[in-house]
Amino acid sequence: MGRIYTSTAYLHEQGSDIAKGLLLRAEGKPIGKKGFYWLMVNLATNYGGDAGRADNLKTDKISLQDRYNWAKNNSDLLISFAEDPFVNTGWMYTDKCWQFLASCFELKNLREYQKNITESQDPYGYISNFVCFVDGSVNGSQHLVALTKDDSCAHLVNLVPLEVPGDLYSYVAVHVWNKLSEIVSSMLVEDLEACERYIDKIISIKQKLILEERGSPNRKIIIEEIQTFKLDNQALVEMTSPVFWSRITDLKERRKVIKRGVMTLVYGSTRYGMSQQVIDDADKHNIDLLLFLEYKWGSYLGGEIFCNCRDYLKKPMQLLSIFEKAGERAEKRGEFLSWVVSITNFPVVQNYTKGKVKKIYVQYWPPGVKKSTTGYWDNTLQLNISFIEDTVPAKGKQSQGVSPNVIHSLDAAHLMITVNKANFPVTTVHDSYGSLFADMPQLFNIVRESFLELYMSNPLESIIAQIGGEINDIEIGTLDLELILQSQFCFS
């Protein structure tokens, strides 16, 4: 899709936090006063901790100027992490700890440079090789909102100017739990109490199970106890799901639970897929209650996330449906969907194929006693073999792939336009753009100008026409795309 991927195994810009924290550019530039501003913003962003504000926002959720001020006010603390990271270990508990620590070293190096220069030298002449990044804000959804000019959701994905960043995940979480609250509050008191007892019992039995070692004879007894309890209370199982999830009261924890489902929505995630994500991720959120999650409870919440996205993200969901239907029609025609992306003229073809499966009969030992209805001896194996040199279209792939591929192709186009506009090296990681601190003031503007240029070319109309979508079924909003240029959180 026009993206590039590294060929090395680990130490590269698309690697983990520690890999990024170790990397420096071969050629540096004087950081400059504006580059110093971005060093401080970068420190606050990577810190991602308490900003010390009454609204309890973290340092990566406040304005860029406030991030700069926070870092400047805490410079001594930040430098102390670099002076003795083994003693001053607070850096270990930050959001992106290795990139944060690397930034602390950069600040320390700058301060040492400033101490050792003469009055005639530039206090910001320090040569920095450090790469600073700005990232898209729920980038897949940003593309959907820009495509549909959805003025009702633009603030959630930061396509309009705001004082603090919009938060799509919290928005969906609030609506999901409001729905759960309505269901729970409408239940009869005796039913609610019965559900609470059921959940408490499941938790108490599973707590015993957790304490038992694998292979212990008691584990089998406890598992049988759970199964018996469930069979005896089948009527309660369906009722307990909203009651179970209503026990999570912290907005940050609710946001964690729904985040992956909302993030993958634009890439073709289904109701079933979201349910499976809730179940698979249960032990990753550090939420004690989810240690006792039942499959039905996870499945239920996945369905609620999907339904709430359909209800409250109407235009993006509508567009995803139109993409999917275009793929279904192409599949019926036996065709591969294809389109050329605006401005870049990058060709995209959904060439999804699989090997034709043929039945092969293999007889083992001499002829058997009798023949089966297939005409072969009973000691014959029927094998289904995929011949990869003889391909056929892969079933379902045209409809499943079109949404993520359209978004990825636009994402790649934005990347290509941005890199082409910049007269300095740009490090790219999909929707993340990096440069030296000295170049970041320019890159910060270029990345917005490129995004606007892409969407002013009306790529939706072009793509829909090429894939045979129903353009009249798309509801277009009134978002003023020019506001993207004024949004500090669009890429930050």
Buried (B, 14 or more C-beta within 10 A) or exposed (E): BBEEEEEEEEEBBBBEBBBBBEBEBEEBBBBBEBBBBBBBBBBBBBBBBEBEBEEEBBBBBBBBEBBBBBBBEBBEEBBBBBEEBEEBEBBEEBBBBBBBBBBBBBBBBBBEBBEEEEEEEEEBEBEBBBBBBBBBBBBBBBBBBBBBBBBBBBBBBBBBBBEBBBBBBBBBBBBBBEBBEEBBEEBEEEBBEBBBEBBEBBBEBBEBBEEBEEEEEEBEEBBEBBEEEBEEBEEBBEBBBBBBBBEBEEEEBBBBBBBBBBBBBBBBBBBEBBBBBBBEBBEEBEBEBBEBBBEBBBBBBBBBBBBBBBEBBBBBBBBBBBBBBBBBBBBEEEEBBEBEBBBBEBEBEBEBEBBEEEEEEEEEEEEBEEEEEEEBBEBBEEEEEEEEEEBEBBEEBBBBBBBBBBBBBBBBBBBBBBBEBBEEBBBBBBBBBBBBBBBBBBBBEBBBBBBBBBBBBEBBBBBBEBBBBEEEEBEBBEBEBEBBEEBBBBBB
